[in-house]
Amino acid sequence: MLRILSCVVAVVAVMPGPGVADQPSFDCAKAASDAEDAICASAALGALDRELTRIYGLAANGPNMTGDRLSELKAFQRGWIKGRDECWKSSLGVEECVLQEYALRIGEIRTQYADARSEAGLSDGPFPYVCDGLDIPLSAVFISGEDPLLSLTWRDGFAVMRAQPAASGIKYSDGAFTFWAKGDEAVFTASDGQDLSCERDAMN
């Protein structure tokens, strides 16, 4: 009996505590900004932080990375962190600002570094959508999770949209723009209310 109890105690001792898997990539005990405090308090933001860390690592350590590009990636990432930590200034509120910063940065890294797309994870894309009336494609990066997001960029703008209830397909909106995808087809509704028919193009 004593041996069995000893084994049980040993197993319990090595098991991770509750919520460990939900922690962000940094030590929350050392959180140094309002943005980091918000990340530590939100499972959704923690998931975005882990996903960004994952694809950043894939890009930084990928076979296509060169010394100059790595220096550039690190410099931009340091600048991005500084910008994220200034979300306390945002009229959106810290949590919403941080969420948008992460969604856009995930989209940027996936778009700019092919190695960041070498393994499946929480994010997927970018996928180009050719739309009537637009001379260049929309670029869509989808981020799954409890609060699915769409990071959408185009020539002169960007939007971070949340998933919305839809009778069919997947619909995203941020209140100003709407993107409703059904298979390879989509409708992009601009802020002026104009609906643009779009079709997903093959990735280069």
Backbone torsions as a table, in degrees:
resi	resn	phi	psi	omega
1	MET	NA	-42.2	179.7
2	LEU	-60.5	-39.9	179.4
3	ARG	-64.7	-40.7	179.2
4	ILE	-63.0	-45.2	179.7
5	LEU	-62.8	-37.6	178.9
6	SER	-63.5	-40.0	179.0
7	CYS	-65.0	-41.8	179.9
8	VAL	-62.7	-44.2	178.9
9	VAL	-61.7	-39.6	-179.7
10	ALA	-65.2	-41.5	179.5
11	VAL	-64.4	-45.2	179.9
12	VAL	-62.0	-35.6	-176.5
13	ALA	-66.1	-29.9	-177.2
14	VAL	-96.3	-5.8	178.7
15	MET	-74.2	140.5	178.7
16	PRO	-68.1	149.9	178.9
17	GLY	-69.7	168.7	-178.8
18	PRO	-62.7	134.7	174.8
19	GLY	83.7	0.5	-178.4
20	VAL	-59.6	-41.6	-178.4
21	ALA	-65.6	-18.7	-177.7
22	ASP	-93.4	0.2	-177.4
23	GLN	-73.5	150.3	175.5
24	PRO	-70.3	-176.3	-175.0
25	SER	-76.1	-12.6	-178.7
26	PHE	-113.1	168.0	-178.5
27	ASP	-80.0	113.8	-177.3
28	CYS	-65.5	-22.2	177.0
29	ALA	-67.5	-17.5	-179.3
30	LYS	-113.3	20.2	179.2
31	ALA	-55.8	130.7	-170.2
32	ALA	-119.1	11.8	-179.8
33	SER	-154.8	164.5	175.2
34	ASP	-61.2	-34.6	179.1
35	ALA	-63.9	-45.0	179.7
36	GLU	-67.2	-36.7	174.8
37	ASP	-60.2	-42.2	179.9
38	ALA	-64.4	-40.1	179.4
39	ILE	-63.3	-43.5	-179.0
40	CYS	-67.0	-25.3	-177.8
41	ALA	-90.1	-6.4	-173.6
42	SER	-127.0	122.1	177.3
43	ALA	-62.9	-37.0	-178.7
44	ALA	-66.4	-43.3	179.0
45	LEU	-69.7	-35.8	176.3
46	GLY	-61.3	-39.4	177.9
47	ALA	-65.2	-39.7	177.7
48	LEU	-65.5	-38.7	178.4
49	ASP	-63.4	-43.6	179.5
50	ARG	-65.2	-38.0	-179.6
51	GLU	-68.2	-41.7	177.7
52	LEU	-63.5	-42.3	178.4
53	THR	-61.4	-39.0	-179.4
54	ARG	-64.3	-50.2	-176.2
55	ILE	-74.5	-28.8	174.2
56	TYR	-62.2	-43.4	178.1
57	GLY	-63.7	-40.4	177.4
58	LEU	-62.0	-42.2	179.9
59	ALA	-67.8	-46.7	-175.4
60	ALA	-66.9	-32.7	-175.7
61	ASN	-105.6	8.3	-176.2
62	GLY	-73.8	158.9	-178.2
63	PRO	-66.0	-19.3	-178.9
64	ASN	-91.8	-0.6	-177.5
65	MET	-78.0	135.6	175.7
66	THR	-113.5	168.1	-178.3
67	GLY	-59.1	-45.2	-179.2
68	ASP	-65.8	-42.6	-179.0
69	ARG	-68.2	-35.2	178.6
70	LEU	-65.8	-42.4	177.3
71	SER	-60.9	-40.9	178.5
72	GLU	-65.0	-44.9	179.9
73	LEU	-60.2	-45.4	-179.6
74	LYS	-64.3	-40.4	179.8
75	ALA	-64.6	-44.7	179.2
76	PHE	-65.7	-35.9	179.6
77	GLN	-67.5	-40.0	176.6
78	ARG	-62.7	-41.9	177.5
79	GLY	-64.1	-39.1	179.3
80	TRP	-64.4	-43.7	179.1
81	ILE	-60.0	-41.8	177.7
82	LYS	-60.9	-42.9	177.8
83	GLY	-65.5	-42.0	177.5
84	ARG	-58.9	-41.2	-177.7
85	ASP	-71.6	-9.2	175.9
86	GLU	-94.7	11.6	178.9
87	CYS	-63.9	-15.6	176.6
88	TRP	-62.9	-18.1	179.2
89	LYS	-86.6	-12.7	-170.4
90	SER	-74.7	140.8	175.1
91	SER	-71.4	-14.4	178.3
92	LEU	-73.5	-18.7	-170.2
93	GLY	94.7	152.8	-173.3
94	VAL	-60.6	-48.8	-173.7
95	GLU	-63.0	-46.0	-178.7
96	GLU	-68.2	-39.3	178.2
97	CYS	-62.2	-44.8	179.8
98	VAL	-62.8	-42.9	178.5
99	LEU	-57.8	-46.6	-179.0
100	GLN	-66.5	-38.7	178.1
101	GLU	-60.4	-44.2	180.0
102	TYR	-66.0	-45.6	-178.6
103	ALA	-60.1	-43.7	-179.7
104	LEU	-68.4	-39.3	-179.8
105	ARG	-68.4	-38.7	175.2
106	ILE	-59.7	-43.0	177.5
107	GLY	-62.5	-41.7	-179.8
108	GLU	-62.2	-48.4	-176.8
109	ILE	-66.8	-40.6	178.6
110	ARG	-64.3	-34.2	-179.0
111	THR	-74.5	-39.8	-171.6
112	GLN	-88.7	-20.1	-174.4
113	TYR	-130.4	110.0	-177.6
114	ALA	-60.8	-34.0	-179.0
115	ASP	-64.5	-24.4	177.7
116	ALA	-66.9	-16.3	-179.4
117	ARG	-102.7	11.5	-172.1
118	SER	-78.5	-15.5	178.9
119	GLU	-132.6	146.1	179.9
120	ALA	-72.6	147.0	178.5
121	GLY	-163.6	-152.6	-176.4
122	LEU	-69.4	-28.2	-177.0
123	SER	-107.7	157.4	-177.9
124	ASP	-148.5	140.4	-179.3
125	GLY	119.2	-170.5	10.6
126	PRO	-79.3	148.7	175.3
127	PHE	-116.4	125.6	178.8
128	PRO	-81.8	136.0	175.4
129	TYR	-121.5	121.0	177.9
130	VAL	-89.1	123.8	-174.3
131	CYS	-119.5	141.5	175.1
132	ASP	-59.8	130.4	177.6
133	GLY	91.9	-7.0	176.8
134	LEU	-113.7	135.2	-175.5
135	ASP	-85.5	-11.7	173.6
136	ILE	-132.4	155.8	-177.7
137	PRO	-69.5	155.1	163.5
138	LEU	-73.9	151.1	176.0
139	SER	-117.7	118.6	-173.4
140	ALA	-115.0	126.6	172.6
141	VAL	-118.8	122.3	-177.5
142	PHE	-98.6	136.1	-179.8
143	ILE	-124.6	114.7	-177.4
144	SER	-87.0	177.6	-178.9
145	GLY	135.1	-167.2	180.0
146	GLU	-63.2	-32.1	-179.7
147	ASP	-124.4	81.4	-175.1
148	PRO	-58.8	139.4	-176.7
149	LEU	-126.7	157.0	171.2
150	LEU	-126.3	122.8	172.6
151	SER	-99.7	109.8	-173.8
152	LEU	-116.7	128.4	179.1
153	THR	-129.1	151.7	175.0
154	TRP	-148.5	-177.0	-169.6
155	ARG	-50.6	-50.2	-173.1
156	ASP	-117.6	23.6	-179.5
157	GLY	-168.8	177.0	178.5
158	PHE	-156.7	161.5	175.9
159	ALA	-154.8	142.5	170.9
160	VAL	-110.6	116.0	-172.6
161	MET	-116.7	148.3	175.7
162	ARG	-100.6	151.5	177.6
163	ALA	-65.3	141.6	-179.1
164	GLN	-123.7	154.5	175.1
165	PRO	-58.5	138.2	-179.5
166	ALA	-148.0	144.8	179.7
167	ALA	-67.2	-30.3	178.4
168	SER	-153.4	159.2	179.8
169	GLY	67.8	-158.1	179.8
170	ILE	-128.9	124.5	-176.4
171	LYS	-114.7	134.4	178.2
172	TYR	-126.2	148.0	177.8
173	SER	-155.7	150.8	171.9
174	ASP	-119.3	11.7	-178.6
175	GLY	96.2	-27.3	178.1
176	ALA	-108.3	-39.4	-179.9
177	PHE	-119.9	151.1	177.0
178	THR	-133.5	138.7	176.7
179	PHE	-131.1	116.0	-176.1
180	TRP	-119.0	108.8	-176.0
181	ALA	-103.4	134.9	175.1
182	LYS	-134.1	100.5	-174.6
183	GLY	65.4	-130.2	179.6
184	ASP	-88.5	-0.1	179.5
185	GLU	-107.5	153.7	-179.9
186	ALA	-152.5	161.0	172.0
187	VAL	-121.5	123.3	177.4
188	PHE	-105.7	119.3	179.2
189	THR	-103.6	116.4	-178.1
190	ALA	-79.0	172.8	-176.3
191	SER	-64.7	-20.2	178.1
192	ASP	-86.3	4.0	177.9
193	GLY	87.9	-1.2	-179.0
194	GLN	-77.6	130.1	177.7
195	ASP	-91.2	126.4	177.8
196	LEU	-112.7	126.3	176.8
197	SER	-78.0	132.2	-176.0
198	CYS	-129.6	154.8	176.3
199	GLU	-136.1	135.2	179.7
200	ARG	-69.5	129.2	-178.2
201	ASP	-96.6	161.3	177.1
202	ALA	-69.1	139.9	178.0
203	MET	-75.8	141.7	178.0
204	ASN	-72.2	NA	NA
